[in-house]
């Protein structure tokens, strides 16, 4: 009998991270593509860094940063009574940072494809920058937003290295489907491993199918 708790935990983690990244990804992407400040190149590199770093490296640094032995970990524990290491909350925060490129990249590509006259026309009609972003620019890059949402969800759902390094494998808290798959393979329990692998693969495939369908509907509705 397969334990579905790791699958549910993976879904919760992926859903929370996708919601958070959708909320913060739009303004970050807009600023990175519209700002004239030279600092944007520094922030752009920092945001995209998780895309080329191994997840285990990110997990290792988060582990050091949030460890109860580190100044940051001690401050979080004493002031806020929070321990992010080996906790679901820690996985959410780390996964949001690790998932930034998967949301930011499509959004930046979408914003960069828009004509500057679109924003200027909106401002001329008296709309604020916020209204222009939400009511004019964002609907115009809906396919890019959909790509970001799907890619973020799929990436987080199947994340392994970061979760193992930072969260370990605590049942019900940090034992996700990818970690459960690894455990069963390590124990040579391939029948159970096949089920978790199939769930992860099917979730990714279904997400891509959904992306193509929504993208087609979006383009045909223009």
N, C-alpha and C positions, 0 to 999 in steps of 0.2 A: 504494500500500500504506500503510495507516494504522499509525502507531506507537502501540502500546498502553501504552508505558512511562508516559506522563502519566496514563492512566486508573488504572494500578496504583498510581502514586504518590498520586493523589487518594484511592484506596481506603485505602491505608496511613495517610495523614494523617487521614482521617475516622474510621477504626476506632480508632486510637490515642487521638485526642481524645475519642471517645465513651466509651471504657473509662475514661480518666482522669476525665472529667466525671461519669460514673456513680458512681465511687468517692468523689469529693470533693463532688459535688452533693448527695447525700443528707444528710450531716451539716450542710452549709451551709444548705440549705433548712430543715431541722428547727430549727436555731438561729434563723434569721431569723423563723420563724413562732411559736416558743415562748418566746423570750427576752423579758424585760420591760425590758431595757436600752434607753435612748434611742439608744445607739450603733448599734443594729440598723438604724435608718432611714438613717444615713450609709452603712453597709455595703450595705444593700439598694439604695440609689441607685447606689453604685459598681458593684455587681454587674450592675445592669440598664442601666448607661450604654452599653455596647457595642450595645445594641438600637436606640438612636436616633442614635448617632454613625455617620457614614459610615465604612466599613471602611478607606478610604484614609487617613483621619485617624488611626485607630488604628495603621495601618502606618507612618505618618510618625513618630509619637511613639516607637514601638518602634525604628524605624530610628535616631532620634536617641539614644535611651537606650542601645542596644546597639552603637552605632558605635564602632570602635576609637579614635576621637578623643575619646569621652566618658569621664568618670571610671569609670562602671559598665563600659563596654566594655573599658577598659584593665585594670580589676581582674579581669574575667572572663578576659581573655587572659593576664595575667601570673600570676595565682594558680591558676586552674583550667585554663588553656590551652584555653579555649572561645571560639569566635566564633559568635555567634548570628545575625549578619546574613548573609544569603544562604546559609543552611544549613537543612537539613530539621529539625534540632532546634529552631532558632529559630521555624520555622513551627508546630511542634507546640505550643510554649509560647504563642505569640501566638494561635493558633487556639483553644486551651483557654480563654484569657481572653476572646476574642471570642465564644466559644460558650457562655459561662456562662449568659446569659439564656435560651437555648433549652432548657437543662436545668433551671435553677432555677425559672423561671416555672411550668411544669406541676407540678413537685414542691411548690412553695409552695401552689399552688391545691389540690392533693391533701391536704396536711397541714391546711390551713385548713378543709377541708370535714369533717374528722373531729371527732367529738364529744369533748370534754375528758374525759368519763366513761370513754372507752375506755382512755386512758392511766392514769387514776386506778385503774381496776379492775385493770389489769396490775400497777401498783405495789403495790396492796393484796395481790395474790397473791404478792408477794415478788420480782418480777422487777425487775432494775435498769433504769435509763433506757436503757442500751445494748441490753439484751435486749428491752425494750419497743419500741424503735425498729426493731430488725431482725426480730423475730418477730411483732409485733402490728401496728404502725403501717404499716411498709413494705408488707407483703402487702395491707393494706387500700387502699393507693393504687397498686396495680399498674398500672391504666390510665394514671395520670398519669406513672408511671415509663416506661412504654412510649412515651408521647407524647414525653417528654423525650429518650429514646434515639433515636427516629426523627428528630425535628426536629434534634437535634444532628448526627447523621450526615449528613443531607441538606444542611444548611447548610454544614458544613465541606467536604463533597465538592464543592460548587459554588462555594466562596468564590473571589473574584477580586481585589478591590481590595487587601485585606490581603496576599495572596500576592504580587501584582505589586510592591507597594511595598516589602515587607520581603525577599522572596526572589528577586525578579527572575525570570529564566527560564533557570535552569541545567539542562540536560538531565540527567535521572536524580536530581536533587537538589531542585529547586524548580519545575520545569516541570510543573505540574499540567494536568489536562484543560481547565480553564477558561482558563488562559493559552495553551495550545495552540490552543484555539478562537479566541482573540483574534488570535494570530499569523497563523493561516490567513485570517481575515477581512481583516486588515490587508494581507495579500499577495494578496487577491482570489482565494484558493483556496477557493471556496465548497463544492466537493464534499467536501473534507476537513473543512471547518468543520461541514458538516451532520452528519458522523459523530460528532464530539465533542459537538455540541449534542444530538444524539439520545441519546447515552450518558448525558449529564447529565439530560436530561428523563425518559428511561426509568427511571433510577435513582431519581429523585424520585417518579415515579408508582408504581413497584413498592414503594417504601418506604411510601407512603401506603396502598396496598392491603394490605400486610403489617400495618400498624398497625391498620386496620379489622378484619382477620381475627382478630388476636391479641386486640384489645379485645373483640370479640364473644365469643370463647372464654372470656376472663377473666370477663366478666359472666355468661355462661351457666353457668359452673362454680361460681358462688357458691351 
